[in-house]
């Protein structure tokens, strides 16, 4: 399964970015093969509005079926859910640590947004 993680950098040692829509990038990890890819979120991160929705589209196009992030607003949450992407919240740590927690079942699937609209 492909899992996208909002991140401050493009590798497994990068910190999980607590902001979904304005994250620097997304590290996509295939939990079966260990293959990784980095998706730049520069276009969405600089928007004055709609960053979460555009970031959700980027994640959906990657083929990810799950997202790990720190916070996600209501519009982005709805866009991700509509794309069939499950959301998990992780507070701190690296991309690698977050993916390991996900694989072990230590991250709980989010039931809703945990940030207001236009949170930065």
N, CA, C and O atoms as a GROMACS GRO file, in nm:
protein
  480
    1UNK      N    1   0.084  -0.119   0.000
    1UNK     CA    2   0.000   0.000   0.000
    1UNK      C    3   0.088   0.124   0.000
    1UNK      O    4   0.191   0.128   0.068
    2UNK      N    5   0.048   0.223  -0.076
    2UNK     CA    6   0.121   0.350  -0.076
    2UNK      C    7   0.065   0.442   0.032
    2UNK      O    8  -0.056   0.461   0.044
    3UNK      N    9   0.157   0.499   0.111
    3UNK     CA   10   0.122   0.591   0.218
    3UNK      C   11   0.196   0.721   0.193
    3UNK      O   12   0.318   0.720   0.173
    4UNK      N   13   0.124   0.833   0.193
    4UNK     CA   14   0.186   0.965   0.178
    4UNK      C   15   0.203   1.026   0.316
    4UNK      O   16   0.115   1.014   0.402
    5UNK      N   17   0.316   1.092   0.337
    5UNK     CA   18   0.344   1.157   0.465
    5UNK      C   19   0.381   1.302   0.437
    5UNK      O   20   0.472   1.329   0.359
    6UNK      N   21   0.311   1.398   0.501
    6UNK     CA   22   0.349   1.538   0.486
    6UNK      C   23   0.484   1.555   0.553
    6UNK      O   24   0.503   1.511   0.667
    7UNK      N   25   0.578   1.620   0.483
    7UNK     CA   26   0.715   1.623   0.534
    7UNK      C   27   0.784   1.756   0.507
    7UNK      O   28   0.746   1.832   0.418
    8UNK      N   29   0.888   1.781   0.588
    8UNK     CA   30   0.971   1.901   0.572
    8UNK      C   31   1.083   1.879   0.470
    8UNK      O   32   1.152   1.975   0.434
    9UNK      N   33   1.102   1.757   0.425
    9UNK     CA   34   1.207   1.723   0.329
    9UNK      C   35   1.168   1.599   0.252
    9UNK      O   36   1.060   1.543   0.273
   10UNK      N   37   1.256   1.556   0.164
   10UNK     CA   38   1.221   1.449   0.070
   10UNK      C   39   1.277   1.311   0.103
   10UNK      O   40   1.287   1.227   0.014
   11UNK      N   41   1.313   1.287   0.228
   11UNK     CA   42   1.363   1.154   0.259
   11UNK      C   43   1.300   1.101   0.388
   11UNK      O   44   1.226   1.171   0.457
   12UNK      N   45   1.332   0.977   0.419
   12UNK     CA   46   1.270   0.910   0.534
   12UNK      C   47   1.311   0.972   0.668
   12UNK      O   48   1.241   0.955   0.767
   13UNK      N   49   1.424   1.041   0.670
   13UNK     CA   50   1.471   1.105   0.794
   13UNK      C   51   1.413   1.245   0.814
   13UNK      O   52   1.440   1.308   0.916
   14UNK      N   53   1.334   1.293   0.720
   14UNK     CA   54   1.273   1.425   0.731
   14UNK      C   55   1.164   1.423   0.838
   14UNK      O   56   1.102   1.320   0.864
   15UNK      N   57   1.144   1.537   0.900
   15UNK     CA   58   1.039   1.551   1.002
   15UNK      C   59   0.901   1.551   0.937
   15UNK      O   60   0.883   1.602   0.826
   16UNK      N   61   0.805   1.492   1.007
   16UNK     CA   62   0.666   1.499   0.962
   16UNK      C   63   0.623   1.644   0.974
   16UNK      O   64   0.633   1.704   1.081
   17UNK      N   65   0.574   1.701   0.864
   17UNK     CA   66   0.525   1.839   0.867
   17UNK      C   67   0.386   1.836   0.929
   17UNK      O   68   0.300   1.760   0.886
   18UNK      N   69   0.364   1.918   1.030
   18UNK     CA   70   0.237   1.920   1.100
   18UNK      C   71   0.125   1.984   1.018
   18UNK      O   72   0.008   1.968   1.050
   19UNK      N   73   0.160   2.055   0.912
   19UNK     CA   74   0.060   2.118   0.825
   19UNK      C   75   0.041   2.031   0.702
   19UNK      O   76   0.140   1.995   0.637
   20UNK      N   77  -0.080   1.997   0.669
   20UNK     CA   78  -0.104   1.918   0.548
   20UNK      C   79  -0.095   2.005   0.423
   20UNK      O   80  -0.007   1.984   0.340
   21UNK      N   81  -0.184   2.100   0.409
   21UNK     CA   82  -0.193   2.179   0.286
   21UNK      C   83  -0.070   2.262   0.256
   21UNK      O   84  -0.040   2.288   0.139
   22UNK      N   85   0.000   2.303   0.357
   22UNK     CA   86   0.117   2.388   0.338
   22UNK      C   87   0.249   2.316   0.366
   22UNK      O   88   0.353   2.379   0.385
   23UNK      N   89   0.243   2.184   0.368
   23UNK     CA   90   0.365   2.105   0.385
   23UNK      C   91   0.458   2.132   0.267
   23UNK      O   92   0.414   2.158   0.155
   24UNK      N   93   0.588   2.125   0.292
   24UNK     CA   94   0.686   2.145   0.185
   24UNK      C   95   0.672   2.039   0.076
   24UNK      O   96   0.679   2.069  -0.043
   25UNK      N   97   0.651   1.913   0.120
   25UNK     CA   98   0.639   1.804   0.024
   25UNK      C   99   0.569   1.686   0.090
   25UNK      O  100   0.533   1.689   0.207
   26UNK      N  101   0.551   1.582   0.011
   26UNK     CA  102   0.495   1.456   0.059
   26UNK      C  103   0.590   1.344   0.020
   26UNK      O  104   0.630   1.333  -0.095
   27UNK      N  105   0.627   1.262   0.118
   27UNK     CA  106   0.706   1.144   0.089
   27UNK      C  107   0.607   1.029   0.078
   27UNK      O  108   0.532   1.000   0.172
   28UNK      N  109   0.607   0.964  -0.037
   28UNK     CA  110   0.517   0.852  -0.060
   28UNK      C  111   0.598   0.723  -0.045
   28UNK      O  112   0.699   0.703  -0.112
   29UNK      N  113   0.551   0.638   0.045
   29UNK     CA  114   0.621   0.514   0.076
   29UNK      C  115   0.532   0.395   0.041
   29UNK      O  116   0.417   0.388   0.084
   30UNK      N  117   0.586   0.302  -0.035
   30UNK     CA  118   0.517   0.176  -0.061
   30UNK      C  119   0.551   0.083   0.055
   30UNK      O  120   0.666   0.041   0.069
   31UNK      N  121   0.454   0.052   0.138
   31UNK     CA  122   0.481  -0.026   0.260
   31UNK      C  123   0.519  -0.171   0.230
   31UNK      O  124   0.570  -0.240   0.318
   32UNK      N  125   0.494  -0.217   0.109
   32UNK     CA  126   0.528  -0.355   0.073
   32UNK      C  127   0.669  -0.365   0.016
   32UNK      O  128   0.742  -0.460   0.047
   33UNK      N  129   0.710  -0.269  -0.067
   33UNK     CA  130   0.841  -0.276  -0.132
   33UNK      C  131   0.945  -0.186  -0.068
   33UNK      O  132   1.065  -0.205  -0.089
   34UNK      N  133   0.900  -0.086   0.010
   34UNK     CA  134   0.992   0.010   0.069
   34UNK      C  135   1.032   0.122  -0.026
   34UNK      O  136   1.107   0.211   0.012
   35UNK      N  137   0.982   0.118  -0.149
   35UNK     CA  138   1.013   0.221  -0.248
   35UNK      C  139   0.954   0.355  -0.202
   35UNK      O  140   0.843   0.361  -0.149
   36UNK      N  141   1.031   0.462  -0.224
   36UNK     CA  142   0.985   0.596  -0.186
   36UNK      C  143   0.988   0.691  -0.305
   36UNK      O  144   1.063   0.671  -0.400
   37UNK      N  145   0.905   0.793  -0.298
   37UNK     CA  146   0.903   0.900  -0.397
   37UNK      C  147   0.871   1.029  -0.323
   37UNK      O  148   0.805   1.027  -0.219
   38UNK      N  149   0.919   1.138  -0.377
   38UNK     CA  150   0.894   1.269  -0.316
   38UNK      C  151   0.808   1.353  -0.410
   38UNK      O  152   0.839   1.366  -0.528
   39UNK      N  153   0.702   1.409  -0.356
   39UNK     CA  154   0.614   1.498  -0.433
   39UNK      C  155   0.627   1.639  -0.379
   39UNK      O  156   0.605   1.663  -0.261
   40UNK      N  157   0.663   1.731  -0.464
   40UNK     CA  158   0.675   1.871  -0.425
   40UNK      C  159   0.536   1.929  -0.406
   40UNK      O  160   0.447   1.907  -0.488
   41UNK      N  161   0.516   2.002  -0.298
   41UNK     CA  162   0.388   2.067  -0.271
   41UNK      C  163   0.401   2.218  -0.283
   41UNK      O  164   0.318   2.292  -0.231
   42UNK      N  165   0.505   2.265  -0.352
   42UNK     CA  166   0.532   2.407  -0.364
   42UNK      C  167   0.417   2.488  -0.420
   42UNK      O  168   0.394   2.601  -0.377
   43UNK      N  169   0.344   2.433  -0.516
   43UNK     CA  170   0.233   2.505  -0.575
   43UNK      C  171   0.122   2.533  -0.476
   43UNK      O  172   0.066   2.643  -0.473
   44UNK      N  173   0.089   2.435  -0.394
   44UNK     CA  174  -0.019   2.451  -0.297
   44UNK      C  175   0.026   2.530  -0.175
   44UNK      O  176  -0.050   2.609  -0.120
   45UNK      N  177   0.150   2.510  -0.134
   45UNK     CA  178   0.199   2.574  -0.012
   45UNK      C  179   0.194   2.726  -0.019
   45UNK      O  180   0.178   2.792   0.083
   46UNK      N  181   0.208   2.782  -0.137
   46UNK     CA  182   0.211   2.926  -0.151
   46UNK      C  183   0.076   2.991  -0.179
   46UNK      O  184   0.068   3.113  -0.192
   47UNK      N  185  -0.030   2.914  -0.188
   47UNK     CA  186  -0.161   2.970  -0.218
   47UNK      C  187  -0.219   3.043  -0.097
   47UNK      O  188  -0.194   3.005   0.017
   48UNK      N  189  -0.297   3.148  -0.124
   48UNK     CA  190  -0.361   3.219  -0.013
   48UNK      C  191  -0.484   3.144   0.036
   48UNK      O  192  -0.526   3.163   0.150
   49UNK      N  193  -0.542   3.061  -0.047
   49UNK     CA  194  -0.657   2.980  -0.010
   49UNK      C  195  -0.661   2.856  -0.098
   49UNK      O  196  -0.607   2.858  -0.208
   50UNK      N  197  -0.723   2.750  -0.051
   50UNK     CA  198  -0.736   2.628  -0.130
   50UNK      C  199  -0.614   2.539  -0.129
   50UNK      O  200  -0.607   2.444  -0.208
   51UNK      N  201  -0.518   2.567  -0.042
   51UNK     CA  202  -0.395   2.487  -0.038
   51UNK      C  203  -0.425   2.342  -0.002
   51UNK      O  204  -0.366   2.250  -0.061
   52UNK      N  205  -0.514   2.320   0.092
   52UNK     CA  206  -0.546   2.184   0.134
   52UNK      C  207  -0.610   2.102   0.025
   52UNK      O  208  -0.580   1.984   0.008
   53UNK      N  209  -0.700   2.164  -0.050
   53UNK     CA  210  -0.768   2.093  -0.158
   53UNK      C  211  -0.669   2.057  -0.268
   53UNK      O  212  -0.672   1.946  -0.321
   54UNK      N  213  -0.582   2.151  -0.304
   54UNK     CA  214  -0.482   2.123  -0.408
   54UNK      C  215  -0.384   2.016  -0.360
   54UNK      O  216  -0.346   1.928  -0.438
   55UNK      N  217  -0.344   2.022  -0.235
   55UNK     CA  218  -0.254   1.920  -0.180
   55UNK      C  219  -0.323   1.784  -0.180
   55UNK      O  220  -0.258   1.682  -0.207
   56UNK      N  221  -0.452   1.780  -0.150
   56UNK     CA  222  -0.527   1.655  -0.153
   56UNK      C  223  -0.528   1.595  -0.294
   56UNK      O  224  -0.516   1.474  -0.310
   57UNK      N  225  -0.540   1.680  -0.395
   57UNK     CA  226  -0.536   1.632  -0.533
   57UNK      C  227  -0.399   1.574  -0.566
   57UNK      O  228  -0.389   1.472  -0.635
   58UNK      N  229  -0.293   1.638  -0.518
   58UNK     CA  230  -0.158   1.588  -0.540
   58UNK      C  231  -0.140   1.451  -0.478
   58UNK      O  232  -0.085   1.360  -0.541
   59UNK      N  233  -0.186   1.434  -0.355
   59UNK     CA  234  -0.175   1.306  -0.287
   59UNK      C  235  -0.258   1.200  -0.359
   59UNK      O  236  -0.213   1.087  -0.376
   60UNK      N  237  -0.379   1.235  -0.401
   60UNK     CA  238  -0.465   1.139  -0.471
   60UNK      C  239  -0.400   1.092  -0.601
   60UNK      O  240  -0.407   0.973  -0.633
   61UNK      N  241  -0.338   1.182  -0.675
   61UNK     CA  242  -0.272   1.145  -0.801
   61UNK      C  243  -0.154   1.052  -0.780
   61UNK      O  244  -0.114   0.981  -0.872
   62UNK      N  245  -0.098   1.051  -0.660
   62UNK     CA  246   0.018   0.966  -0.631
   62UNK      C  247  -0.019   0.819  -0.617
   62UNK      O  248   0.067   0.732  -0.624
   63UNK      N  249  -0.147   0.792  -0.598
   63UNK     CA  250  -0.193   0.655  -0.578
   63UNK      C  251  -0.193   0.613  -0.432
   63UNK      O  252  -0.221   0.497  -0.400
   64UNK      N  253  -0.162   0.706  -0.342
   64UNK     CA  254  -0.161   0.675  -0.199
   64UNK      C  255  -0.302   0.642  -0.152
   64UNK      O  256  -0.399   0.704  -0.196
   65UNK      N  257  -0.312   0.544  -0.064
   65UNK     CA  258  -0.441   0.505  -0.006
   65UNK      C  259  -0.453   0.553   0.138
   65UNK      O  260  -0.559   0.540   0.199
   66UNK      N  261  -0.344   0.609   0.191
   66UNK     CA  262  -0.344   0.661   0.328
   66UNK      C  263  -0.253   0.783   0.333
   66UNK      O  264  -0.158   0.795   0.255
   67UNK      N  265  -0.283   0.872   0.426
   67UNK     CA  266  -0.204   0.993   0.450
   67UNK      C  267  -0.173   1.003   0.597
   67UNK      O  268  -0.259   0.982   0.682
   68UNK      N  269  -0.046   1.034   0.627
   68UNK     CA  270  -0.006   1.062   0.764
   68UNK      C  271   0.036   1.209   0.769
   68UNK      O  272   0.121   1.252   0.691
   69UNK      N  273  -0.022   1.284   0.860
   69UNK     CA  274   0.008   1.426   0.875
   69UNK      C  275  -0.017   1.466   1.020
   69UNK      O  276  -0.065   1.387   1.100
   70UNK      N  277   0.015   1.590   1.051
   70UNK     CA  278  -0.010   1.639   1.186
   70UNK      C  279  -0.149   1.697   1.201
   70UNK      O  280  -0.220   1.666   1.297
   71UNK      N  281  -0.187   1.782   1.106
   71UNK     CA  282  -0.318   1.848   1.111
   71UNK      C  283  -0.376   1.857   0.972
   71UNK      O  284  -0.304   1.870   0.873
   72UNK      N  285  -0.508   1.849   0.964
   72UNK     CA  286  -0.578   1.855   0.837
   72UNK      C  287  -0.708   1.931   0.857
   72UNK      O  288  -0.786   1.900   0.948
   73UNK      N  289  -0.733   2.031   0.774
   73UNK     CA  290  -0.854   2.110   0.783
   73UNK      C  291  -0.974   2.040   0.722
   73UNK      O  292  -0.960   1.937   0.656
   74UNK      N  293  -1.094   2.095   0.743
   74UNK     CA  294  -1.216   2.027   0.700
   74UNK      C  295  -1.231   2.011   0.549
   74UNK      O  296  -1.279   1.907   0.504
   75UNK      N  297  -1.192   2.109   0.471
   75UNK     CA  298  -1.206   2.098   0.325
   75UNK      C  299  -1.109   1.995   0.269
   75UNK      O  300  -1.145   1.914   0.184
   76UNK      N  301  -0.985   1.997   0.318
   76UNK     CA  302  -0.886   1.898   0.273
   76UNK      C  303  -0.927   1.759   0.318
   76UNK      O  304  -0.914   1.662   0.243
   77UNK      N  305  -0.977   1.748   0.442
   77UNK     CA  306  -1.021   1.618   0.494
   77UNK      C  307  -1.131   1.561   0.404
   77UNK      O  308  -1.128   1.443   0.369
   78UNK      N  309  -1.227   1.645   0.366
   78UNK     CA  310  -1.338   1.601   0.281
   78UNK      C  311  -1.287   1.559   0.143
   78UNK      O  312  -1.333   1.459   0.088
   79UNK      N  313  -1.192   1.635   0.087
   79UNK     CA  314  -1.137   1.602  -0.045
   79UNK      C  315  -1.062   1.469  -0.040
   79UNK      O  316  -1.074   1.387  -0.132
   80UNK      N  317  -0.984   1.448   0.065
   80UNK     CA  318  -0.910   1.322   0.080
   80UNK      C  319  -1.007   1.204   0.097
   80UNK      O  320  -0.989   1.100   0.035
   81UNK      N  321  -1.108   1.223   0.181
   81UNK     CA  322  -1.206   1.117   0.205
   81UNK      C  323  -1.280   1.082   0.075
   81UNK      O  324  -1.305   0.965   0.047
   82UNK      N  325  -1.315   1.185  -0.004
   82UNK     CA  326  -1.385   1.162  -0.131
   82UNK      C  327  -1.298   1.083  -0.229
   82UNK      O  328  -1.349   1.010  -0.314
   83UNK      N  329  -1.166   1.096  -0.216
   83UNK     CA  330  -1.073   1.023  -0.302
   83UNK      C  331  -1.042   0.883  -0.247
   83UNK      O  332  -0.965   0.809  -0.306
   84UNK      N  333  -1.104   0.848  -0.133
   84UNK     CA  334  -1.083   0.717  -0.075
   84UNK      C  335  -0.954   0.703   0.004
   84UNK      O  336  -0.906   0.592   0.028
   85UNK      N  337  -0.897   0.818   0.045
   85UNK     CA  338  -0.772   0.817   0.120
   85UNK      C  339  -0.802   0.828   0.269
   85UNK      O  340  -0.873   0.918   0.313
   86UNK      N  341  -0.748   0.734   0.346
   86UNK     CA  342  -0.766   0.735   0.491
   86UNK      C  343  -0.660   0.825   0.553
   86UNK      O  344  -0.545   0.827   0.508
   87UNK      N  345  -0.698   0.899   0.657
   87UNK     CA  346  -0.609   0.997   0.720
   87UNK      C  347  -0.571   0.949   0.860
   87UNK      O  348  -0.654   0.900   0.936
   88UNK      N  349  -0.442   0.966   0.891
   88UNK     CA  350  -0.389   0.930   1.022
   88UNK      C  351  -0.307   1.048   1.072
   88UNK      O  352  -0.234   1.110   0.995
   89UNK      N  353  -0.320   1.080   1.200
   89UNK     CA  354  -0.245   1.192   1.258
   89UNK      C  355  -0.125   1.141   1.336
   89UNK      O  356  -0.134   1.045   1.413
   90UNK      N  357  -0.012   1.208   1.315
   90UNK     CA  358   0.111   1.177   1.387
   90UNK      C  359   0.168   1.307   1.439
   90UNK      O  360   0.183   1.403   1.363
   91UNK      N  361   0.199   1.311   1.564
   91UNK     CA  362   0.254   1.432   1.625
   91UNK      C  363   0.405   1.416   1.642
   91UNK      O  364   0.451   1.346   1.732
   92UNK      N  365   0.480   1.481   1.554
   92UNK     CA  366   0.626   1.477   1.563
   92UNK      C  367   0.685   1.353   1.500
   92UNK      O  368   0.614   1.268   1.445
   93UNK      N  369   0.817   1.344   1.511
   93UNK     CA  370   0.889   1.229   1.458
   93UNK      C  371   0.926   1.246   1.312
   93UNK      O  372   0.898   1.348   1.248
   94UNK      N  373   0.990   1.142   1.261
   94UNK     CA  374   1.033   1.142   1.121
   94UNK      C  375   0.934   1.066   1.035
   94UNK      O  376   0.845   0.997   1.085
   95UNK      N  377   0.951   1.080   0.904
   95UNK     CA  378   0.867   1.005   0.810
   95UNK      C  379   0.881   0.856   0.837
   95UNK      O  380   0.782   0.784   0.843
   96UNK      N  381   1.004   0.810   0.853
   96UNK     CA  382   1.030   0.668   0.878
   96UNK      C  383   0.958   0.620   1.004
   96UNK      O  384   0.894   0.515   1.003
   97UNK      N  385   0.967   0.697   1.112
   97UNK     CA  386   0.901   0.660   1.237
   97UNK      C  387   0.748   0.655   1.220
   97UNK      O  388   0.683   0.564   1.270
   98UNK      N  389   0.693   0.753   1.148
   98UNK     CA  390   0.549   0.757   1.127
   98UNK      C  391   0.502   0.637   1.045
   98UNK      O  392   0.398   0.578   1.076
   99UNK      N  393   0.577   0.601   0.942
   99UNK     CA  394   0.540   0.486   0.859
   99UNK      C  395   0.549   0.357   0.941
   99UNK      O  396   0.463   0.270   0.927
  100UNK      N  397   0.650   0.343   1.024
  100UNK     CA  398   0.662   0.224   1.108
  100UNK      C  399   0.544   0.214   1.205
  100UNK      O  400   0.490   0.105   1.225
  101UNK      N  401   0.504   0.326   1.264
  101UNK     CA  402   0.387   0.326   1.354
  101UNK      C  403   0.262   0.286   1.277
  101UNK      O  404   0.178   0.211   1.328
  102UNK      N  405   0.249   0.336   1.154
  102UNK     CA  406   0.135   0.302   1.069
  102UNK      C  407   0.133   0.151   1.043
  102UNK      O  408   0.030   0.086   1.057
  103UNK      N  409   0.247   0.096   1.005
  103UNK     CA  410   0.256  -0.047   0.973
  103UNK      C  411   0.225  -0.135   1.095
  103UNK      O  412   0.171  -0.244   1.080
  104UNK      N  413   0.260  -0.087   1.214
  104UNK     CA  414   0.235  -0.163   1.337
  104UNK      C  415   0.093  -0.143   1.390
  104UNK      O  416   0.055  -0.206   1.488
  105UNK      N  417   0.015  -0.056   1.324
  105UNK     CA  418  -0.121  -0.029   1.369
  105UNK      C  419  -0.128   0.064   1.488
  105UNK      O  420  -0.229   0.067   1.559
  106UNK      N  421  -0.022   0.141   1.511
  106UNK     CA  422  -0.017   0.230   1.627
  106UNK      C  423  -0.078   0.367   1.601
  106UNK      O  424  -0.095   0.445   1.694
  107UNK      N  425  -0.111   0.398   1.476
  107UNK     CA  426  -0.178   0.524   1.443
  107UNK      C  427  -0.326   0.496   1.421
  107UNK      O  428  -0.362   0.403   1.349
  108UNK      N  429  -0.410   0.576   1.484
  108UNK     CA  430  -0.555   0.558   1.472
  108UNK      C  431  -0.606   0.638   1.353
  108UNK      O  432  -0.566   0.752   1.331
  109UNK      N  433  -0.696   0.577   1.276
  109UNK     CA  434  -0.756   0.648   1.163
  109UNK      C  435  -0.836   0.767   1.214
  109UNK      O  436  -0.913   0.754   1.310
  110UNK      N  437  -0.820   0.881   1.151
  110UNK     CA  438  -0.887   1.004   1.192
  110UNK      C  439  -1.036   0.997   1.158
  110UNK      O  440  -1.076   0.947   1.054
  111UNK      N  441  -1.116   1.050   1.250
  111UNK     CA  442  -1.259   1.054   1.229
  111UNK      C  443  -1.306   1.187   1.172
  111UNK      O  444  -1.424   1.202   1.137
  112UNK      N  445  -1.215   1.283   1.163
  112UNK     CA  446  -1.252   1.414   1.110
  112UNK      C  447  -1.133   1.508   1.113
  112UNK      O  448  -1.023   1.472   1.157
  113UNK      N  449  -1.156   1.628   1.066
  113UNK     CA  450  -1.051   1.730   1.062
  113UNK      C  451  -1.010   1.766   1.204
  113UNK      O  452  -1.088   1.757   1.298
  114UNK      N  453  -0.884   1.809   1.218
  114UNK     CA  454  -0.837   1.852   1.352
  114UNK      C  455  -0.773   1.991   1.346
  114UNK      O  456  -0.698   2.029   1.435
  115UNK      N  457  -0.804   2.065   1.239
  115UNK     CA  458  -0.753   2.202   1.226
  115UNK      C  459  -0.863   2.286   1.159
  115UNK      O  460  -0.942   2.235   1.080
  116UNK      N  461  -0.867   2.415   1.191
  116UNK     CA  462  -0.966   2.501   1.127
  116UNK      C  463  -0.929   2.532   0.982
  116UNK      O  464  -0.815   2.509   0.940
  117UNK      N  465  -1.024   2.582   0.907
  117UNK     CA  466  -0.997   2.627   0.771
  117UNK      C  467  -0.895   2.739   0.776
  117UNK      O  468  -0.901   2.824   0.865
  118UNK      N  469  -0.801   2.741   0.682
  118UNK     CA  470  -0.696   2.843   0.671
  118UNK      C  471  -0.599   2.843   0.789
  118UNK      O  472  -0.545   2.948   0.825
  119UNK      N  473  -0.579   2.727   0.849
  119UNK     CA  474  -0.482   2.713   0.957
  119UNK      C  475  -0.342   2.713   0.898
  119UNK      O  476  -0.321   2.652   0.793
  120UNK      N  477  -0.249   2.778   0.960
  120UNK     CA  478  -0.112   2.776   0.906
  120UNK      C  479  -0.014   2.748   1.008
  120UNK      O  480   0.106   2.742   0.978
   0.00000   0.00000   0.00000
